[in-house]
Amino acid sequence: MSATIADDSDLLRTFAADPDLVRKPLRSRSLAGISERMILCPDIMPFSMNTRTAVENLAQELSTSNKGVVFLTPSGKVAKEWEGIGVHAESSSEVQKIVKRLQDGTSFGPYVLANRYDGIDLPGDSCRMLVLSGLPTGTSEYEKYRATAVYGGASFNRMLAQRIEQGIGRGARGAGDHCVVLIVGTALASWVGKEANFNFLTSATQAQLTIGTEISKAVKTREEFFATAMRCIDRDPVWQSYHAEILDELVEDKEADQNHLDLAAIERKAVDLWASGNHEKAIARLEKALALTSIDSQEKGWVLQLAARIADDWGNEERAEDLQRNAYGHNSNLKRPKIMGAYRLLPPPGVQAKAVVVSIQAYRFRKGYLAQFDSLMANLTPDASANQFEQALANLGRMLGFTASRHDDAGVGPDVLWLLPNKQGLIIEAKSRKREANPLNKLEHGQLLVSEQWFTQHYPDYAPIRVSIVPNANATQAAAAGQSCALTMDKLQVLVSDARALIEILCESQLSAGELEGHSAQLLDKSPLAAERIVGGYLQAFKVEPT
């Protein structure tokens, strides 16, 4: 097969391959089939640069010198963000015409192709620069649904890894071919930068990303960025020798994740049993998968939902509902059961300075975490949907070192809850889409009071702090909101800005993990972001609006 299969579990689920053979595949020790790729990440380069402008300028320079340039995006929406740089192909027939022009050498772009991570070959000068912009998505409706259902878990990231591998492979087709690959966009840069995600990629791609990351960190000016890319395109002997030497040193055999392969084999066997009418055995087989140690919560929920579907097809509604309730308890992205299970308490928060640093240390290069912060906080605006805003607010709490979660998506509790290490709980109702001049009214404050009752029932050891995120700190007299706090949109932006400044200092530090924790504690000791000062630093009492 010419296509890269980064996740061998697909061979088990799709083709019912022998699990023992998949665990011990034939491997070649030769590097002869690996193309030469310089993978650069402009977002982590240590200088102020408008990434879009720099990438566009380099793209135009190459295409006018008869070097093919192609942008790959996950959707038409992201493709339109590059309008003005090149031709955006909408239909399959248009893509085929573009590929033929590139291969024939009658045009060199730049071209912007949406969701074309496989099925196109661009060897030689047809593609000397490939730009991956944005995180890939699934191609089929099933893939998109599964990606949503297991979002954030290992299964989701394996799917992303495979799509990224396929995308990178469009621009250099086998031994002797070469290409510059640019990883563009905060979401994609931060995904690649996270250690756990990086480990899902093939060994060769890991090696080339390691080479490119070290090069990217050393590029200090826009001119150096251009010159570095041209070293690969112009066949600089020093670059070629360096790439070959480091690739030989870093590429090694990777052991398969045995639990992941076991899960795939169990799923396939369960579906076969279901198809043959053995519903009870199929369900029992899936429940057995929950004992696998490395299966995360999202995947456990996915497996239990499959078991619930089998029970429903069997006609056992009670068993189906029980399984779906258990599935939803593991993974709230799944179908909500008719009757919710008991609420599971959030774990207590640890030391704030340590929690902040632990998140940063999960990244191979720390600026990737800063890119992740920017990507997640982009939804803390009135223009974002309620779901996007609340999720971003929960993410902000976690990145500040607190325990945080959305609750209203499960039908109970506040929109967002932050548990602070000083035994305070911020019960947050988000009114981000409220009109700027409107005060908090009685109904809106009533929701906050109901959420407080829920909180004190489940977290009696925490002091409740009622918080409403609103455009202004005014309230009607009927609201009786004197004992509640307002986090205005302006103050929220100050909070986000302060959090970013803290994270940026830590991400740019060269200190070791142990030393970084001490530095984090020193910074928080003087910061309004510290748990004991965050209420006084950013929240304010509501004022009664004159009638």
Phi, psi and omega in degrees: 000140180274336184282147177278132174245100182283335183240101184290350179296337177297330178294328179284313183292319188273316188250000182055041179296158179293120182302323181295324179287323179294326180291337183232067183286160173286132182233144175259136178275353184283146175260008188298330183271001183270124179288159177272116180231129170260106184261110183249148180235092183304332184292344179252006178289136191278051173206159181286116182215136171282100186305314183301312181297316181297316180295317179299316181296317178294320179298315180294320180298317181289315184296325179286346176255026175063039173241120185296139179230126182228135174255132174248125180235159182283345185202166176296328179297314179291324179300322181293340177294341180257017177301137182104336179270327183194182182280130179259116180273131182263313187258165178297323180293321177295320179297317179299319179295319180295315180300318180296319178298318179295315182292324180281345182078019178273346177204150183233016174083209002291148177238145179243116184244129181265128174053050179238056184280349176215169175086001175232141180243125182230074182279164173058219183289353178295338174206102175257343172226124179242127180248118173265115184240111179093156179286133179296163174232178177288161180264320180267163178297324178296315180300318180295320179294315180298321179298321178292319184292323183251024185306132178088345181270178182297321181297317178299315183289331173296318178297317178298318181301317181294320180293321178295318177302314181297318180297314179300327183286352180290330192265353177213117193250072173103178183301141179090347179265156181214155185196146170266129178245127178252126175266111189237140178107140185296321183295314181290318180298318181289325178297312180296328183286343182280131186303313183298322179288317180306323183290346178278346181281160178292160184300320181295317179293322176302315181297315181291326175292323177297315177300310183295324179296315180295321177294315182300320180297333185270348182281119189250348180221163177298323179296320178295325177300311179297312183297324180295314179299320182291338177300320178286313185293322182271008176061049176297124184299325180296316178297314181301317180294317180298313181300313182296318183293312182290324178298315179298326182284324189265331183288126179211162179293138178252134177283138179290150175284104187297319180297323179295319177292323177298319179297317179299318179295321179294317179300314182296316180296320179297318179295321177298318178295320178299314182298330181269005176090005180268069186298314184297318179293324179296315179296316179299323179295319180290321178297331177297330182295337183294342180280348180294127192289327187264008180277123184280175187297319180299317181291322177299318178298318179299316180295317180293327177293322175298318177298321179295322178297320180294318179296322179294318177296330179288338183096005180266082186296321181296316179294320180298315181295320179296317179294319180293324178296319178294320179299314181294328177297327177278328189210103184283001174282349185273180180298132182284134180288163180294322179239122183287149176279180180295144181292137178260121182296146175287148176293148180293146180290151177264202178292128187300312183300321180289318181297322179297317183287324180302319179296319180293321183290349177286354183253140178294320172235130192295332179293341174296326177290323177296321177297322177296319178302311181300319181295316182288323183282350181299341182266005178272057179225158178298339182283341181287155176291164180301317180297315180297317182296312182295321179295319178296323179293320176295319178297322178299316179301316180295319182289342174272001176092014179260168167272126186218150180198152167278145180234327186294340177292343176263003176090357181224157175079183181284173175302311182219144178233130172246125172259123182261151182293346177268024175065033170250147176238121177270110180267107193247125170249125186262119175245050188293335183262009178292144179298142190302323185272349186281135177279165174293131183254178185298318181295316182294319178290330176299322177300321180294320179293321177296319178296325178295319178299317177299318183295312182295333176290321185265334183231067184294341182274357182253144174278122183281135173239112182278127184228131173240126177272116189219162178293328180217169184263024179269147178220150176288159179296324181293337181291332181050053187261022185300331182263006178256166184244146175255133167248098183290160180299325178295315179293327177298318179294326175295317178300314179296318180297317178295320179296319180296319180298318178297311182294322180298317178300315181292322182290330181273352180289146177261009181292155176289171182302315180295317180291327182295325179297318177296320178295320178299318179296320179295318180294317181292330180299334181251008189249146173291353179281347179300143186307320184284350182242354188292327179294311180289336184279332188231341182263153178218157180287149175288146175252138179284124180285130181299141181278000000 
